[in-house]
């Protein structure tokens, strides 16, 4: 498939992709299908509980509050760049932040995860919910945090004298995963209530996912306009779906979310690279590629979890599409010789893609020794 023609809108003149700060970076080049002399690597959940400095600055601050305090969110985003020398910063946030900003009573309970004030399962529930709007004013803390982060990344480049500014990746939860949390009311193993609503009342389901797509899309666009050099759409629970259900009832809303950034262009016409990642989605990789394509994202990368070997994933997504992944997070606690062999195998299997961004096949476990992550970065950069 080829990307559709999308009416373009200019990125700000001082955007890092426009003024040259991040366009030459190994990450952006890889996301655009251009292999540089350094293989880029970063880690999902690299800014988090594995770092003692993170635990220190987060002490006494609730998770969602930390996401909405711009100086704190920026500091947390910068921490793994300083410590590990990764090739990308990932904006510190949570997939339910847009819900909170739209006025939904949601909290992240330790040891549980996102918990809503109620499950939204009926037509009336969804009708009331979708009357809420995510305003530009509500998104101001996000724009401020991104701008502070980009300024911090630029300062780090000036301090080390390299002149190479580490790009920031904007982050958002896929509409299905947000909808699943809303319908279930809390984390679920099988998302049975969400999948039931999808089939029992498709009109209500479509209304809900259209609304969550709007929230995520505006959340992503705010991050890009404030300075993010790429975006990642994270679909935590898409793996619970069949290919048929994903294609018919979920892919359209993810397409709408990503379309919010597909029109943004540099003066030479380059778009904002997009990464689409889900867990347990080996059977959906081709459909996830199509979401990027149908949204109009020109530089497309599909994130691959640890269950699917990268060479198989490359075949599934087809030519012209990059891959990201897919070190098994469980091996971060294995002996170094075991982890090293695994990393080398991942890199070798990813060599057939036009671009490969080395990452985990899921997030960093909280108990991970930070020194191991630094050592993985050094290994990848040596290959």
N, C-alpha and C positions, 0 to 999 in steps of 0.2 A: 504494500500500500504506500501511497505517497501522501505527504501532508497536504491538507487543503489550504487554499489561499485564505489567509486571515488578514483583515484590515489592520495595518500596523499603527502603533502609537510610539512616540520616541521615549526612550529612557532619559532621565535627567542628564544634563551635560556633565555633572560631577559624579555620575554613577561609576563604580569601579570597572564595569565592563566597557564603559565609554571612554574614560580618561586613561585607560591603559594599566591600571593598577593590578587587575586580576585576569584580564583576557589571556596573557601569556603563561599563566600558572599551569603546572602539570594537571591539576584537577580540571580546570575549564577546558584545556586542550583535550584531555581524555574524554570528557563528556561530549565534546564536539567531534569525536572520532579521530583525533590526531594524537598519535603516540609520541611523547617527548622522551628525553633521555632519563627521566625519572618517573618511575611508576608511582602514581599517587595512592595514598592510603589515609583513611580516617576510620573512625569507629562509631557506629550507632551507640548512643548513650555514653559517649566518651566524656561528656560533662555530667558528672553524677557521683553516686555514692562510692565509687571505687577510689576517689581522690580525697585525701585528708583535708585539703584546702577547701574542697566543696562542703564537706561536713562542717567545717569550721564556720564558713560564711552563712550556711543555711541554719545554723543552730538557733532554735526558737522561732523559726519562720516557716509558716505553712507552705506547702508546695505551690499552690496556685498564687499565693501572695508573692512568693519569690519570683514567679514568672512575670508578675505585673509591677514589679519595682525595677524600672529600667536600669539604674546603675548596678543593681545586684544581678539581674539577668545577663547584662553585658559581661560582668566580671566572671560569672560562672561559665559563660560561653568561651571566654578567652583562656580559662585555666588549662584545658588539655592542649591547647596550641603551644602555650609556654612550656608545659612539662614534657610533652611527647614529640613535638615537632611534626605533628600531623599536617597533611596537605589541605585540610578544610576545617573550618569551624562549622558546627551545626548549631543553629539558633536554639538556645535553651528555652523550652516551652513545654506545653503538654497539648495533646490533641483536643482536650476539652476546654482549653482556654477560650476559643471563640464562643462556646456555649455560655461560659461565665460572662463574657463581655456582652452577650445578647440578653442577659438577664435571667438565665436559667440557674436555679439553685443547685449547684453541683459542688461536691467536695471530693478530695482525694484522701481516702482514709488509709493510714499506714497498714500494710499487710493485706489490704483489700483491693484498692484501686478506686477508680471514679464511681461515685455513688450519687444518684440523682435524688431530688426531693420526692419523686414518685416515678413509677413506670408510665410511659406514654404509649398506651396500647390501643386506645379507641379512636374513632373518627373525631369525636369531640376533643379528646386530649390533644391530638395532633393539630386540629384546627386552632385551638387556643395557643399552642406552642408556636406555631408558624406565623402568628401575628406579630411576634417579636422581631425587631430589626437590629442588625449590627451596624451601628452608626460610625461615621468617621471619627467622631469625638471619642467613642469607646475604644477605638483602635490606636489612639494617640500614644499610649504607653508602649505599644508594640513598635511603632515607627521610631520612637525615641530610643528604645533599647537596641534596635538594629543599627541606628545611626551611631550610637555610642560604641557598639561592638566594632563596626567598620572603622571608626576612628582609632579604636584600640589596636586593631589588626594592622592598620597603616603605621601606627607608632611603633609596633613591634618590628616591622620591616625596616623602619628607619634606625632603630636601635641596633639591629644586628648587621646593618650595612648592606644587606643583600638587595634591597630594593624590590624584593618579591613579596607582594602582599598576599597573605593567605586568604582565599575566598571564603565568604560566608554562604552557607546553604540555608535557605529558608525552609521551614518545616510546617507541615499541616497533616491532619488526620483525614483519611478518605471518608467521603460521605456515608458509606455503608457502616464503617466502624463507629462513627458518631451515632448514626441511627440505631445501631445495635445496642449501644450503651443506653440510649434514651428509652428504647422499648423494653429492654430487660430491667432497667433501673440500676444496674450494677454489673460488674463483670460476670460472665457466664461461660460455662464450658462448651455448650453446644449451640447457643444463640437460638434456641428453639422458638421463643416468643417472637423474635425478630423475623425468623424465617417463616413462621406461621402467618404473621401479619402480611408479609410479602405476597403470599398466595391467597390468603383469606380476603384481603381487602387491598388489591393492588393500587387502587386510586389513592387511598390514604397513604400507602407505602411510598408511592411516587411523590406525593405532596411532601412527605417528611424528608425524603432524600434530596428533593429539589431544594428544600430549605437548608439542609446541612451542606449541600454543595455550594450554595451561595455564601454561607458562613466561611467555609474553608477557602473558597476562591478569593473572597475579599481579604481574608487573613494572609494568604500567600501573596496577593498583589501588594498589600501594604508593606510586607517585608522586602519585596523586590524593589519597589519604588524608593524605599529607604536605604537600599544598598546591597541587598543579597544578590549574589552572582549566579545562583542556581536555586532550584527548589526540589524538595523531595516530598512526594505524596505517600504517606505511610498507611497501609491498610492492614491493621493488626489481625482482623478476623475474617478476611476474605477467603482464607483457606477452608472455612467451614462450608463453603458453597460449591455446588456443582458448576461445571462450565456453563451449562444451559442457563441456570439461575443467574450466574454472574453476568453473562452476556446480556440477558434480557432485562434484569431488574436492578443491576448495580453499575455496570460499565457506563451507562449514559450519565449518571450523576457524577462519577469520577471525571468523565470527559468535561462536563460543565465546570467542575471545580478548576481543572487545569487550564481551561480556556480563558480564565481570568488573567493569566500571565502570558498566554501564547502570542498576544498581539504586541507585546513590548519588544522594541527593537533598538539596536545600536544604529548609528548613522550609516554603517555599511550594510545594514539589513540583517545582522545576526540576531537571533532570538536568545531567550533565556533558557539554558539547558534544563531539562526536567528528568528527574529520577522517579520511577514508580516501583515501590517495594511493598511486598506483603509476606506474611508468614504462612507456610504450608501451601504455597501457591504454585507448586511445580506444574500442576495441570492447567494453570491459568496464565502462564507466561506469555503466550501468544496474544491472548485477549488483553493482557495488561499493556503490551506493546501497542495494540490497536487503540487503547484509550489515549495514549500519548499522541499517536498519529491523528486520531479523530479530533483531538483538542486543538491541533495545529502546532504542537510542540515540534520544532524542527530538529533539535539535537536531543535524541532520545536515548535513555539508559534504563534498563530494567534491573532492579535489585533482585538478587537471588538468595534465598535462605539456604541454610546449611544442608538441607535434605537433597538438593539437586546438584549434581556435579556441573561445574561451569561449562564444560564442553558440551554437555547435553542441553544446557540452557541456551547456549549460543545457537545451536541448531533449532531450538524451539522458537527463539525470537527472530531468527532470520537475518539476512544481510543488512548492513547499514545501521545496526542498533548496538549500542555498547552494553556492557554488563557491569554490575557492581556486586562485590562479595568475594567469597562466601565462607570465610574461616569459621569453623565450628566453635562457638563460645565455650563449649565444654572443655576444649583442648587448651584453653588459656591456663588451666590448672594442672595440665599434664607436664611431665618432664620436658625440658627444653628440646631435647633431640626429637621427641615425638611431635611437639608443636612446630619445630623448624621444618621437619619433613612435610608436615601437612601444609604449611604456608607455601613451601616451594611447589607442592603439587597444585595448590589453588592457582598460583601464578602461572604455572605451565598450562593448566587447563584453560585459563583465561586468555591465553596468547592468541587465540583465533578470532577474537572480537576486534572490531576497529578501535575500540577504546575499552580499557579495563581499569576500574577504580577498585582497589583492594579494600575490603571491609570485612566485617563479621557477617555471618548469616543470621544474626539477630543482634540484640544489644549486649553491651558489656555487663557481665554479672557483677553485682555489688561487691562480692568478696574478692574480685580480681586484684592481684598484686600490680600496682601501677607500673612497676619496673618491667614487668613482662610486656605490657603494651608498648613501652618505649623501645624495648628490644625488638619487638615485631616491626615497628616502624623502621628501625635501623636495618633490619634484615631486608624488608621490602625495597628500601632505597638502594640496597647493595646489589639487587638482582637486575 
